[in-house]
């Protein structure tokens, strides 16, 4: 594999790992609470983003961006009934 292919696979893995973390935690919160605690989901994502930035600097910015975007997306998805009504 070329260096370009390895970099692309690394970016894809960062995105999928961030999506997997947020999806699993959002599903856990959805199953264990009657009202979805979106503050807990957003707070956990922001906290994890701060930790990753402090440890690695700007090396994993794609992971952090994917984590925050998927957190916003899952917050809207699981609160859709509350938003509409």
N, C-alpha and C positions, 0 to 999 in steps of 0.2 A: 504494500500500500504506500501511496505517496504521502508526503507530509500534509498536503491539502486534505486528503481523505481522512487522515487521523484527526485533524483539527475539526472537520465537519462532524465526525462521530463524537468527539468530545463535547461540542456545542449541543448536539442532539441529546446526549446523555444528561447534560446539565439541565436542559429544558424538561426532559421526561422525569428526571428525579425531582425537580421542583414541583411539577404537576402532580406526581405521585404522592409526595408529602402532603401537599395541600388537600388533595382529593381525599386521602385517607383520614386526615384530621377533621375535615369538614363532614365526612360521613359519620365518623365517631361522634362528633358534636350533635349531628342531626338525630342519630339513634338514641342518644342518652339524655336529650333535653326536649321538652315539649315545645318550647319556643327557642328557635335557633339563636345561639349566642354569638352574633357576628362580631362583637367587640373582642371576644376571646380569639376568634380566628384571625382577625386583623392584627391584634396585639401579638399573637404568636409569630405571625409572618414578619412583622416589623422587628420584633426582638431577634428572630433568627437572622434577618438581614443585617442588623447591626452587629451581631456576633461574627457573621461571615466577613463583613467589611473590616472589622477590627483585626481579625486573624489573618486574612489573606490580602487585604488591600483591594485593588481593582482587578485582581486576577479572575474573579468569578462574577463579574458584573452581569453576564447573561443569566446566570443562575438566580441572582438577586432580582433582576427584572422579571424573569419568568415567575418567580415566587410571588412577587407583589401583584403582578397582573392576574395570575390564576387565583390569588386570594380575593381580589376584587370581583372576579368573575363568579367564583363559588359563593361569595357573600350575596351577590345579586340572585343567583340561581336558587339558593336555599331560602331566601327571604322573599321570593317572588309573590307569594300569597299575601304577605304583609304589605308589600310595596303597592300592589294593585288595589287592595281594599282600603 
